[in-house]
């Protein structure tokens, strides 16, 4: 029961990463620190609705 989600930069909204997750194991919204090419630094990336 895996679903594909898009992670977008919280600062600029750029959609930088595609990941899949198991909704049963990770029911909460994901929030990860990742590199954003537009911001040129590491920012918080959140799961897009
Ligand atoms: Zn950004």
mmCIF file of the protein (N, C-alpha, C, O) and its ligand, coordinates in Angstrom:
data_MODEL
# 
_entry.id   MODEL 
# 
loop_
_entity.id 
_entity.type 
_entity.pdbx_number_of_molecules 
1 polymer     1 
2 non-polymer 1 
# 
_entity_poly.entity_id                      1 
_entity_poly.type                           'polypeptide(L)' 
_entity_poly.nstd_linkage                   no 
_entity_poly.nstd_monomer                   no 
_entity_poly.pdbx_seq_one_letter_code       
;(UNK)(UNK)(UNK)(UNK)(UNK)(UNK)(UNK)(UNK)(UNK)(UNK)(UNK)(UNK)(UNK)(UNK)(UNK)(UNK)
(UNK)(UNK)(UNK)(UNK)(UNK)(UNK)(UNK)(UNK)(UNK)(UNK)(UNK)(UNK)(UNK)(UNK)(UNK)(UNK)
(UNK)(UNK)(UNK)(UNK)(UNK)(UNK)(UNK)(UNK)(UNK)(UNK)(UNK)(UNK)(UNK)(UNK)(UNK)(UNK)
(UNK)
;
_entity_poly.pdbx_seq_one_letter_code_can   XXXXXXXXXXXXXXXXXXXXXXXXXXXXXXXXXXXXXXXXXXXXXXXXX 
_entity_poly.pdbx_strand_id                 A 
# 
loop_
_entity_poly_seq.entity_id 
_entity_poly_seq.num 
_entity_poly_seq.mon_id 
_entity_poly_seq.hetero 
1 1  UNK n 
1 2  UNK n 
1 3  UNK n 
1 4  UNK n 
1 5  UNK n 
1 6  UNK n 
1 7  UNK n 
1 8  UNK n 
1 9  UNK n 
1 10 UNK n 
1 11 UNK n 
1 12 UNK n 
1 13 UNK n 
1 14 UNK n 
1 15 UNK n 
1 16 UNK n 
1 17 UNK n 
1 18 UNK n 
1 19 UNK n 
1 20 UNK n 
1 21 UNK n 
1 22 UNK n 
1 23 UNK n 
1 24 UNK n 
1 25 UNK n 
1 26 UNK n 
1 27 UNK n 
1 28 UNK n 
1 29 UNK n 
1 30 UNK n 
1 31 UNK n 
1 32 UNK n 
1 33 UNK n 
1 34 UNK n 
1 35 UNK n 
1 36 UNK n 
1 37 UNK n 
1 38 UNK n 
1 39 UNK n 
1 40 UNK n 
1 41 UNK n 
1 42 UNK n 
1 43 UNK n 
1 44 UNK n 
1 45 UNK n 
1 46 UNK n 
1 47 UNK n 
1 48 UNK n 
1 49 UNK n 
# 
loop_
_struct_asym.id 
_struct_asym.entity_id 
A 1 
B 2 
# 
loop_
_chem_comp.id 
_chem_comp.type 
_chem_comp.mon_nstd_flag 
UNK 'L-peptide linking' . 
ZN  non-polymer         . 
# 
_pdbx_entity_nonpoly.entity_id   2 
_pdbx_entity_nonpoly.name        ? 
_pdbx_entity_nonpoly.comp_id     ZN 
# 
_pdbx_nonpoly_scheme.asym_id         B 
_pdbx_nonpoly_scheme.entity_id       2 
_pdbx_nonpoly_scheme.mon_id          ZN 
_pdbx_nonpoly_scheme.ndb_seq_num     1 
_pdbx_nonpoly_scheme.pdb_seq_num     101 
_pdbx_nonpoly_scheme.auth_seq_num    101 
_pdbx_nonpoly_scheme.pdb_mon_id      ZN 
_pdbx_nonpoly_scheme.auth_mon_id     ZN 
_pdbx_nonpoly_scheme.pdb_strand_id   A 
_pdbx_nonpoly_scheme.pdb_ins_code    . 
# 
loop_
_atom_site.group_PDB 
_atom_site.id 
_atom_site.type_symbol 
_atom_site.label_atom_id 
_atom_site.label_alt_id 
_atom_site.label_comp_id 
_atom_site.label_asym_id 
_atom_site.label_entity_id 
_atom_site.label_seq_id 
_atom_site.pdbx_PDB_ins_code 
_atom_site.Cartn_x 
_atom_site.Cartn_y 
_atom_site.Cartn_z 
_atom_site.occupancy 
_atom_site.B_iso_or_equiv 
_atom_site.pdbx_formal_charge 
_atom_site.auth_seq_id 
_atom_site.auth_comp_id 
_atom_site.auth_asym_id 
_atom_site.auth_atom_id 
_atom_site.pdbx_PDB_model_num 
ATOM   1   N  N  . UNK A 1 1  ? 0.849  -1.199 0.000  1.00 0.00 ? 1   UNK A N  1 
ATOM   2   C  CA . UNK A 1 1  ? 0.000  0.000  0.000  1.00 0.00 ? 1   UNK A CA 1 
ATOM   3   C  C  . UNK A 1 1  ? 0.883  1.248  0.000  1.00 0.00 ? 1   UNK A C  1 
ATOM   4   O  O  . UNK A 1 1  ? 0.813  2.080  0.904  1.00 0.00 ? 1   UNK A O  1 
ATOM   5   N  N  . UNK A 1 2  ? 1.700  1.353  -1.018 1.00 0.00 ? 2   UNK A N  1 
ATOM   6   C  CA . UNK A 1 2  ? 2.598  2.499  -1.102 1.00 0.00 ? 2   UNK A CA 1 
ATOM   7   C  C  . UNK A 1 2  ? 2.002  3.550  -2.034 1.00 0.00 ? 2   UNK A C  1 
ATOM   8   O  O  . UNK A 1 2  ? 1.382  3.231  -3.048 1.00 0.00 ? 2   UNK A O  1 
ATOM   9   N  N  . UNK A 1 3  ? 2.207  4.807  -1.661 1.00 0.00 ? 3   UNK A N  1 
ATOM   10  C  CA . UNK A 1 3  ? 1.716  5.901  -2.491 1.00 0.00 ? 3   UNK A CA 1 
ATOM   11  C  C  . UNK A 1 3  ? 2.879  6.816  -2.843 1.00 0.00 ? 3   UNK A C  1 
ATOM   12  O  O  . UNK A 1 3  ? 3.841  6.938  -2.084 1.00 0.00 ? 3   UNK A O  1 
ATOM   13  N  N  . UNK A 1 4  ? 2.781  7.448  -3.989 1.00 0.00 ? 4   UNK A N  1 
ATOM   14  C  CA . UNK A 1 4  ? 3.802  8.399  -4.405 1.00 0.00 ? 4   UNK A CA 1 
ATOM   15  C  C  . UNK A 1 4  ? 3.408  9.793  -3.956 1.00 0.00 ? 4   UNK A C  1 
ATOM   16  O  O  . UNK A 1 4  ? 2.261  10.213 -4.115 1.00 0.00 ? 4   UNK A O  1 
ATOM   17  N  N  . UNK A 1 5  ? 4.374  10.504 -3.393 1.00 0.00 ? 5   UNK A N  1 
ATOM   18  C  CA . UNK A 1 5  ? 4.107  11.868 -2.972 1.00 0.00 ? 5   UNK A CA 1 
ATOM   19  C  C  . UNK A 1 5  ? 5.197  12.777 -3.504 1.00 0.00 ? 5   UNK A C  1 
ATOM   20  O  O  . UNK A 1 5  ? 6.281  12.320 -3.866 1.00 0.00 ? 5   UNK A O  1 
ATOM   21  N  N  . UNK A 1 6  ? 4.904  14.054 -3.548 1.00 0.00 ? 6   UNK A N  1 
ATOM   22  C  CA . UNK A 1 6  ? 5.873  15.054 -3.973 1.00 0.00 ? 6   UNK A CA 1 
ATOM   23  C  C  . UNK A 1 6  ? 6.292  15.871 -2.757 1.00 0.00 ? 6   UNK A C  1 
ATOM   24  O  O  . UNK A 1 6  ? 5.463  16.302 -1.956 1.00 0.00 ? 6   UNK A O  1 
ATOM   25  N  N  . UNK A 1 7  ? 7.596  16.071 -2.642 1.00 0.00 ? 7   UNK A N  1 
ATOM   26  C  CA . UNK A 1 7  ? 8.104  16.921 -1.569 1.00 0.00 ? 7   UNK A CA 1 
ATOM   27  C  C  . UNK A 1 7  ? 8.421  18.290 -2.146 1.00 0.00 ? 7   UNK A C  1 
ATOM   28  O  O  . UNK A 1 7  ? 9.150  18.403 -3.131 1.00 0.00 ? 7   UNK A O  1 
ATOM   29  N  N  . UNK A 1 8  ? 7.871  19.330 -1.530 1.00 0.00 ? 8   UNK A N  1 
ATOM   30  C  CA . UNK A 1 8  ? 8.152  20.661 -2.035 1.00 0.00 ? 8   UNK A CA 1 
ATOM   31  C  C  . UNK A 1 8  ? 8.801  21.520 -0.960 1.00 0.00 ? 8   UNK A C  1 
ATOM   32  O  O  . UNK A 1 8  ? 8.553  21.366 0.236  1.00 0.00 ? 8   UNK A O  1 
ATOM   33  N  N  . UNK A 1 9  ? 9.640  22.428 -1.436 1.00 0.00 ? 9   UNK A N  1 
ATOM   34  C  CA . UNK A 1 9  ? 10.366 23.328 -0.546 1.00 0.00 ? 9   UNK A CA 1 
ATOM   35  C  C  . UNK A 1 9  ? 9.378  24.235 0.160  1.00 0.00 ? 9   UNK A C  1 
ATOM   36  O  O  . UNK A 1 9  ? 8.498  24.832 -0.461 1.00 0.00 ? 9   UNK A O  1 
ATOM   37  N  N  . UNK A 1 10 ? 9.541  24.327 1.473  1.00 0.00 ? 10  UNK A N  1 
ATOM   38  C  CA . UNK A 1 10 ? 8.618  25.150 2.243  1.00 0.00 ? 10  UNK A CA 1 
ATOM   39  C  C  . UNK A 1 10 ? 8.851  26.631 1.978  1.00 0.00 ? 10  UNK A C  1 
ATOM   40  O  O  . UNK A 1 10 ? 7.937  27.442 2.131  1.00 0.00 ? 10  UNK A O  1 
ATOM   41  N  N  . UNK A 1 11 ? 10.065 26.986 1.584  1.00 0.00 ? 11  UNK A N  1 
ATOM   42  C  CA . UNK A 1 11 ? 10.391 28.397 1.388  1.00 0.00 ? 11  UNK A CA 1 
ATOM   43  C  C  . UNK A 1 11 ? 9.917  28.917 0.039  1.00 0.00 ? 11  UNK A C  1 
ATOM   44  O  O  . UNK A 1 11 ? 9.284  29.971 -0.026 1.00 0.00 ? 11  UNK A O  1 
ATOM   45  N  N  . UNK A 1 12 ? 10.216 28.190 -1.051 1.00 0.00 ? 12  UNK A N  1 
ATOM   46  C  CA . UNK A 1 12 ? 9.908  28.705 -2.380 1.00 0.00 ? 12  UNK A CA 1 
ATOM   47  C  C  . UNK A 1 12 ? 8.837  27.903 -3.100 1.00 0.00 ? 12  UNK A C  1 
ATOM   48  O  O  . UNK A 1 12 ? 8.332  28.339 -4.135 1.00 0.00 ? 12  UNK A O  1 
ATOM   49  N  N  . UNK A 1 13 ? 8.483  26.738 -2.570 1.00 0.00 ? 13  UNK A N  1 
ATOM   50  C  CA . UNK A 1 13 ? 7.420  25.961 -3.182 1.00 0.00 ? 13  UNK A CA 1 
ATOM   51  C  C  . UNK A 1 13 ? 7.869  25.090 -4.328 1.00 0.00 ? 13  UNK A C  1 
ATOM   52  O  O  . UNK A 1 13 ? 7.046  24.415 -4.947 1.00 0.00 ? 13  UNK A O  1 
ATOM   53  N  N  . UNK A 1 14 ? 9.151  25.087 -4.628 1.00 0.00 ? 14  UNK A N  1 
ATOM   54  C  CA . UNK A 1 14 ? 9.678  24.245 -5.704 1.00 0.00 ? 14  UNK A CA 1 
ATOM   55  C  C  . UNK A 1 14 ? 9.496  22.767 -5.354 1.00 0.00 ? 14  UNK A C  1 
ATOM   56  O  O  . UNK A 1 14 ? 9.746  22.340 -4.227 1.00 0.00 ? 14  UNK A O  1 
ATOM   57  N  N  . UNK A 1 15 ? 9.055  22.005 -6.347 1.00 0.00 ? 15  UNK A N  1 
ATOM   58  C  CA . UNK A 1 15 ? 8.855  20.575 -6.103 1.00 0.00 ? 15  UNK A CA 1 
ATOM   59  C  C  . UNK A 1 15 ? 10.102 19.827 -6.533 1.00 0.00 ? 15  UNK A C  1 
ATOM   60  O  O  . UNK A 1 15 ? 10.343 19.616 -7.722 1.00 0.00 ? 15  UNK A O  1 
ATOM   61  N  N  . UNK A 1 16 ? 10.891 19.428 -5.541 1.00 0.00 ? 16  UNK A N  1 
ATOM   62  C  CA . UNK A 1 16 ? 12.225 18.921 -5.831 1.00 0.00 ? 16  UNK A CA 1 
ATOM   63  C  C  . UNK A 1 16 ? 12.346 17.410 -5.769 1.00 0.00 ? 16  UNK A C  1 
ATOM   64  O  O  . UNK A 1 16 ? 13.247 16.848 -6.391 1.00 0.00 ? 16  UNK A O  1 
ATOM   65  N  N  . UNK A 1 17 ? 11.497 16.753 -5.060 1.00 0.00 ? 17  UNK A N  1 
ATOM   66  C  CA . UNK A 1 17 ? 11.698 15.324 -4.837 1.00 0.00 ? 17  UNK A CA 1 
ATOM   67  C  C  . UNK A 1 17 ? 10.396 14.559 -4.976 1.00 0.00 ? 17  UNK A C  1 
ATOM   68  O  O  . UNK A 1 17 ? 9.321  15.032 -4.605 1.00 0.00 ? 17  UNK A O  1 
ATOM   69  N  N  . UNK A 1 18 ? 10.531 13.357 -5.526 1.00 0.00 ? 18  UNK A N  1 
ATOM   70  C  CA . UNK A 1 18 ? 9.417  12.414 -5.575 1.00 0.00 ? 18  UNK A CA 1 
ATOM   71  C  C  . UNK A 1 18 ? 9.799  11.219 -4.726 1.00 0.00 ? 18  UNK A C  1 
ATOM   72  O  O  . UNK A 1 18 ? 10.868 10.638 -4.911 1.00 0.00 ? 18  UNK A O  1 
ATOM   73  N  N  . UNK A 1 19 ? 8.951  10.857 -3.817 1.00 0.00 ? 19  UNK A N  1 
ATOM   74  C  CA . UNK A 1 19 ? 9.226  9.690  -2.986 1.00 0.00 ? 19  UNK A CA 1 
ATOM   75  C  C  . UNK A 1 19 ? 7.956  8.868  -2.872 1.00 0.00 ? 19  UNK A C  1 
ATOM   76  O  O  . UNK A 1 19 ? 6.857  9.336  -3.170 1.00 0.00 ? 19  UNK A O  1 
ATOM   77  N  N  . UNK A 1 20 ? 8.131  7.660  -2.443 1.00 0.00 ? 20  UNK A N  1 
ATOM   78  C  CA . UNK A 1 20 ? 6.966  6.840  -2.136 1.00 0.00 ? 20  UNK A CA 1 
ATOM   79  C  C  . UNK A 1 20 ? 7.029  6.476  -0.665 1.00 0.00 ? 20  UNK A C  1 
ATOM   80  O  O  . UNK A 1 20 ? 8.109  6.310  -0.098 1.00 0.00 ? 20  UNK A O  1 
ATOM   81  N  N  . UNK A 1 21 ? 5.886  6.357  -0.070 1.00 0.00 ? 21  UNK A N  1 
ATOM   82  C  CA . UNK A 1 21 ? 5.863  5.997  1.337  1.00 0.00 ? 21  UNK A CA 1 
ATOM   83  C  C  . UNK A 1 21 ? 4.689  5.069  1.587  1.00 0.00 ? 21  UNK A C  1 
ATOM   84  O  O  . UNK A 1 21 ? 3.741  4.976  0.808  1.00 0.00 ? 21  UNK A O  1 
ATOM   85  N  N  . UNK A 1 22 ? 4.803  4.401  2.697  1.00 0.00 ? 22  UNK A N  1 
ATOM   86  C  CA . UNK A 1 22 ? 3.726  3.516  3.120  1.00 0.00 ? 22  UNK A CA 1 
ATOM   87  C  C  . UNK A 1 22 ? 2.815  4.291  4.047  1.00 0.00 ? 22  UNK A C  1 
ATOM   88  O  O  . UNK A 1 22 ? 3.233  4.705  5.128  1.00 0.00 ? 22  UNK A O  1 
ATOM   89  N  N  . UNK A 1 23 ? 1.597  4.487  3.644  1.00 0.00 ? 23  UNK A N  1 
ATOM   90  C  CA . UNK A 1 23 ? 0.693  5.313  4.426  1.00 0.00 ? 23  UNK A CA 1 
ATOM   91  C  C  . UNK A 1 23 ? 0.423  4.696  5.805  1.00 0.00 ? 23  UNK A C  1 
ATOM   92  O  O  . UNK A 1 23 ? 0.171  5.410  6.776  1.00 0.00 ? 23  UNK A O  1 
ATOM   93  N  N  . UNK A 1 24 ? 0.477  3.400  5.873  1.00 0.00 ? 24  UNK A N  1 
ATOM   94  C  CA . UNK A 1 24 ? 0.206  2.762  7.157  1.00 0.00 ? 24  UNK A CA 1 
ATOM   95  C  C  . UNK A 1 24 ? 1.348  2.999  8.147  1.00 0.00 ? 24  UNK A C  1 
ATOM   96  O  O  . UNK A 1 24 ? 1.121  3.216  9.337  1.00 0.00 ? 24  UNK A O  1 
ATOM   97  N  N  . UNK A 1 25 ? 2.586  2.952  7.630  1.00 0.00 ? 25  UNK A N  1 
ATOM   98  C  CA . UNK A 1 25 ? 3.732  3.160  8.518  1.00 0.00 ? 25  UNK A CA 1 
ATOM   99  C  C  . UNK A 1 25 ? 3.989  4.632  8.804  1.00 0.00 ? 25  UNK A C  1 
ATOM   100 O  O  . UNK A 1 25 ? 4.481  4.987  9.875  1.00 0.00 ? 25  UNK A O  1 
ATOM   101 N  N  . UNK A 1 26 ? 3.651  5.495  7.832  1.00 0.00 ? 26  UNK A N  1 
ATOM   102 C  CA . UNK A 1 26 ? 3.923  6.919  7.997  1.00 0.00 ? 26  UNK A CA 1 
ATOM   103 C  C  . UNK A 1 26 ? 2.655  7.709  7.706  1.00 0.00 ? 26  UNK A C  1 
ATOM   104 O  O  . UNK A 1 26 ? 2.557  8.363  6.668  1.00 0.00 ? 26  UNK A O  1 
ATOM   105 N  N  . UNK A 1 27 ? 1.700  7.654  8.597  1.00 0.00 ? 27  UNK A N  1 
ATOM   106 C  CA . UNK A 1 27 ? 0.437  8.338  8.338  1.00 0.00 ? 27  UNK A CA 1 
ATOM   107 C  C  . UNK A 1 27 ? 0.560  9.852  8.417  1.00 0.00 ? 27  UNK A C  1 
ATOM   108 O  O  . UNK A 1 27 ? -0.265 10.566 7.848  1.00 0.00 ? 27  UNK A O  1 
ATOM   109 N  N  . UNK A 1 28 ? 1.584  10.356 9.117  1.00 0.00 ? 28  UNK A N  1 
ATOM   110 C  CA . UNK A 1 28 ? 1.718  11.797 9.271  1.00 0.00 ? 28  UNK A CA 1 
ATOM   111 C  C  . UNK A 1 28 ? 2.350  12.414 8.034  1.00 0.00 ? 28  UNK A C  1 
ATOM   112 O  O  . UNK A 1 28 ? 2.965  11.723 7.222  1.00 0.00 ? 28  UNK A O  1 
ATOM   113 N  N  . UNK A 1 29 ? 2.191  13.708 7.908  1.00 0.00 ? 29  UNK A N  1 
ATOM   114 C  CA . UNK A 1 29 ? 2.834  14.420 6.815  1.00 0.00 ? 29  UNK A CA 1 
ATOM   115 C  C  . UNK A 1 29 ? 4.332  14.400 7.003  1.00 0.00 ? 29  UNK A C  1 
ATOM   116 O  O  . UNK A 1 29 ? 4.841  14.612 8.103  1.00 0.00 ? 29  UNK A O  1 
ATOM   117 N  N  . UNK A 1 30 ? 5.030  14.140 5.912  1.00 0.00 ? 30  UNK A N  1 
ATOM   118 C  CA . UNK A 1 30 ? 6.476  14.100 5.991  1.00 0.00 ? 30  UNK A CA 1 
ATOM   119 C  C  . UNK A 1 30 ? 7.039  15.519 5.961  1.00 0.00 ? 30  UNK A C  1 
ATOM   120 O  O  . UNK A 1 30 ? 6.499  16.411 5.307  1.00 0.00 ? 30  UNK A O  1 
ATOM   121 N  N  . UNK A 1 31 ? 8.135  15.697 6.688  1.00 0.00 ? 31  UNK A N  1 
ATOM   122 C  CA . UNK A 1 31 ? 8.824  16.975 6.710  1.00 0.00 ? 31  UNK A CA 1 
ATOM   123 C  C  . UNK A 1 31 ? 10.318 16.680 6.830  1.00 0.00 ? 31  UNK A C  1 
ATOM   124 O  O  . UNK A 1 31 ? 10.792 16.211 7.865  1.00 0.00 ? 31  UNK A O  1 
ATOM   125 N  N  . UNK A 1 32 ? 11.043 16.960 5.763  1.00 0.00 ? 32  UNK A N  1 
ATOM   126 C  CA . UNK A 1 32 ? 12.436 16.536 5.681  1.00 0.00 ? 32  UNK A CA 1 
ATOM   127 C  C  . UNK A 1 32 ? 13.311 17.716 5.279  1.00 0.00 ? 32  UNK A C  1 
ATOM   128 O  O  . UNK A 1 32 ? 12.923 18.550 4.462  1.00 0.00 ? 32  UNK A O  1 
ATOM   129 N  N  . UNK A 1 33 ? 14.493 17.765 5.868  1.00 0.00 ? 33  UNK A N  1 
ATOM   130 C  CA . UNK A 1 33 ? 15.480 18.745 5.442  1.00 0.00 ? 33  UNK A CA 1 
ATOM   131 C  C  . UNK A 1 33 ? 16.221 18.207 4.233  1.00 0.00 ? 33  UNK A C  1 
ATOM   132 O  O  . UNK A 1 33 ? 16.893 17.179 4.306  1.00 0.00 ? 33  UNK A O  1 
ATOM   133 N  N  . UNK A 1 34 ? 16.088 18.922 3.107  1.00 0.00 ? 34  UNK A N  1 
ATOM   134 C  CA . UNK A 1 34 ? 16.759 18.500 1.884  1.00 0.00 ? 34  UNK A CA 1 
ATOM   135 C  C  . UNK A 1 34 ? 17.271 19.719 1.148  1.00 0.00 ? 34  UNK A C  1 
ATOM   136 O  O  . UNK A 1 34 ? 16.869 20.852 1.409  1.00 0.00 ? 34  UNK A O  1 
ATOM   137 N  N  . UNK A 1 35 ? 18.184 19.445 0.205  1.00 0.00 ? 35  UNK A N  1 
ATOM   138 C  CA . UNK A 1 35 ? 18.750 20.530 -0.589 1.00 0.00 ? 35  UNK A CA 1 
ATOM   139 C  C  . UNK A 1 35 ? 17.742 21.032 -1.627 1.00 0.00 ? 35  UNK A C  1 
ATOM   140 O  O  . UNK A 1 35 ? 17.126 20.241 -2.342 1.00 0.00 ? 35  UNK A O  1 
ATOM   141 N  N  . UNK A 1 36 ? 17.586 22.333 -1.696 1.00 0.00 ? 36  UNK A N  1 
ATOM   142 C  CA . UNK A 1 36 ? 16.724 22.936 -2.712 1.00 0.00 ? 36  UNK A CA 1 
ATOM   143 C  C  . UNK A 1 36 ? 17.586 23.702 -3.695 1.00 0.00 ? 36  UNK A C  1 
ATOM   144 O  O  . UNK A 1 36 ? 18.271 24.641 -3.290 1.00 0.00 ? 36  UNK A O  1 
ATOM   145 N  N  . UNK A 1 37 ? 17.582 23.338 -4.982 1.00 0.00 ? 37  UNK A N  1 
ATOM   146 C  CA . UNK A 1 37 ? 18.421 24.032 -5.972 1.00 0.00 ? 37  UNK A CA 1 
ATOM   147 C  C  . UNK A 1 37 ? 18.027 25.491 -6.163 1.00 0.00 ? 37  UNK A C  1 
ATOM   148 O  O  . UNK A 1 37 ? 18.886 26.327 -6.447 1.00 0.00 ? 37  UNK A O  1 
ATOM   149 N  N  . UNK A 1 38 ? 16.747 25.813 -6.014 1.00 0.00 ? 38  UNK A N  1 
ATOM   150 C  CA . UNK A 1 38 ? 16.339 27.203 -6.222 1.00 0.00 ? 38  UNK A CA 1 
ATOM   151 C  C  . UNK A 1 38 ? 16.813 28.085 -5.062 1.00 0.00 ? 38  UNK A C  1 
ATOM   152 O  O  . UNK A 1 38 ? 17.298 29.197 -5.273 1.00 0.00 ? 38  UNK A O  1 
ATOM   153 N  N  . UNK A 1 39 ? 16.664 27.572 -3.834 1.00 0.00 ? 39  UNK A N  1 
ATOM   154 C  CA . UNK A 1 39 ? 17.138 28.327 -2.672 1.00 0.00 ? 39  UNK A CA 1 
ATOM   155 C  C  . UNK A 1 39 ? 18.646 28.197 -2.508 1.00 0.00 ? 39  UNK A C  1 
ATOM   156 O  O  . UNK A 1 39 ? 19.265 28.982 -1.790 1.00 0.00 ? 39  UNK A O  1 
ATOM   157 N  N  . UNK A 1 40 ? 19.239 27.203 -3.176 1.00 0.00 ? 40  UNK A N  1 
ATOM   158 C  CA . UNK A 1 40 ? 20.666 26.954 -3.117 1.00 0.00 ? 40  UNK A CA 1 
ATOM   159 C  C  . UNK A 1 40 ? 21.124 26.654 -1.694 1.00 0.00 ? 40  UNK A C  1 
ATOM   160 O  O  . UNK A 1 40 ? 22.242 27.001 -1.313 1.00 0.00 ? 40  UNK A O  1 
ATOM   161 N  N  . UNK A 1 41 ? 20.277 26.020 -0.921 1.00 0.00 ? 41  UNK A N  1 
ATOM   162 C  CA . UNK A 1 41 ? 20.635 25.631 0.429  1.00 0.00 ? 41  UNK A CA 1 
ATOM   163 C  C  . UNK A 1 41 ? 19.689 24.537 0.889  1.00 0.00 ? 41  UNK A C  1 
ATOM   164 O  O  . UNK A 1 41 ? 18.753 24.163 0.182  1.00 0.00 ? 41  UNK A O  1 
ATOM   165 N  N  . UNK A 1 42 ? 19.945 24.041 2.066  1.00 0.00 ? 42  UNK A N  1 
ATOM   166 C  CA . UNK A 1 42 ? 19.051 23.018 2.612  1.00 0.00 ? 42  UNK A CA 1 
ATOM   167 C  C  . UNK A 1 42 ? 17.854 23.691 3.267  1.00 0.00 ? 42  UNK A C  1 
ATOM   168 O  O  . UNK A 1 42 ? 18.001 24.603 4.080  1.00 0.00 ? 42  UNK A O  1 
ATOM   169 N  N  . UNK A 1 43 ? 16.675 23.227 2.899  1.00 0.00 ? 43  UNK A N  1 
ATOM   170 C  CA . UNK A 1 43 ? 15.459 23.790 3.473  1.00 0.00 ? 43  UNK A CA 1 
ATOM   171 C  C  . UNK A 1 43 ? 14.547 22.646 3.900  1.00 0.00 ? 43  UNK A C  1 
ATOM   172 O  O  . UNK A 1 43 ? 14.798 21.476 3.611  1.00 0.00 ? 43  UNK A O  1 
ATOM   173 N  N  . UNK A 1 44 ? 13.502 23.019 4.583  1.00 0.00 ? 44  UNK A N  1 
ATOM   174 C  CA . UNK A 1 44 ? 12.505 22.025 4.963  1.00 0.00 ? 44  UNK A CA 1 
ATOM   175 C  C  . UNK A 1 44 ? 11.626 21.723 3.755  1.00 0.00 ? 44  UNK A C  1 
ATOM   176 O  O  . UNK A 1 44 ? 11.079 22.629 3.127  1.00 0.00 ? 44  UNK A O  1 
ATOM   177 N  N  . UNK A 1 45 ? 11.503 20.465 3.447  1.00 0.00 ? 45  UNK A N  1 
ATOM   178 C  CA . UNK A 1 45 ? 10.617 20.034 2.370  1.00 0.00 ? 45  UNK A CA 1 
ATOM   179 C  C  . UNK A 1 45 ? 9.426  19.316 2.976  1.00 0.00 ? 45  UNK A C  1 
ATOM   180 O  O  . UNK A 1 45 ? 9.577  18.421 3.808  1.00 0.00 ? 45  UNK A O  1 
ATOM   181 N  N  . UNK A 1 46 ? 8.246  19.718 2.550  1.00 0.00 ? 46  UNK A N  1 
ATOM   182 C  CA . UNK A 1 46 ? 7.037  19.129 3.112  1.00 0.00 ? 46  UNK A CA 1 
ATOM   183 C  C  . UNK A 1 46 ? 6.271  18.373 2.036  1.00 0.00 ? 46  UNK A C  1 
ATOM   184 O  O  . UNK A 1 46 ? 6.408  18.638 0.842  1.00 0.00 ? 46  UNK A O  1 
ATOM   185 N  N  . UNK A 1 47 ? 5.492  17.463 2.476  1.00 0.00 ? 47  UNK A N  1 
ATOM   186 C  CA . UNK A 1 47 ? 4.678  16.651 1.577  1.00 0.00 ? 47  UNK A CA 1 
ATOM   187 C  C  . UNK A 1 47 ? 3.590  17.514 0.947  1.00 0.00 ? 47  UNK A C  1 
ATOM   188 O  O  . UNK A 1 47 ? 2.856  18.225 1.634  1.00 0.00 ? 47  UNK A O  1 
ATOM   189 N  N  . UNK A 1 48 ? 3.509  17.432 -0.359 1.00 0.00 ? 48  UNK A N  1 
ATOM   190 C  CA . UNK A 1 48 ? 2.468  18.191 -1.038 1.00 0.00 ? 48  UNK A CA 1 
ATOM   191 C  C  . UNK A 1 48 ? 1.135  17.504 -0.874 1.00 0.00 ? 48  UNK A C  1 
ATOM   192 O  O  . UNK A 1 48 ? 1.056  16.276 -0.878 1.00 0.00 ? 48  UNK A O  1 
ATOM   193 N  N  . UNK A 1 49 ? 0.076  18.300 -0.728 1.00 0.00 ? 49  UNK A N  1 
ATOM   194 C  CA . UNK A 1 49 ? -1.251 17.731 -0.533 1.00 0.00 ? 49  UNK A CA 1 
ATOM   195 C  C  . UNK A 1 49 ? -1.707 16.976 -1.787 1.00 0.00 ? 49  UNK A C  1 
ATOM   196 O  O  . UNK A 1 49 ? -2.808 16.426 -1.810 1.00 0.00 ? 49  UNK A O  1 
HETATM 197 ZN ZN . ZN  B 2 .  ? 13.394 26.365 -2.175 1.00 0.00 ? 101 ZN  A ZN 1 
# 
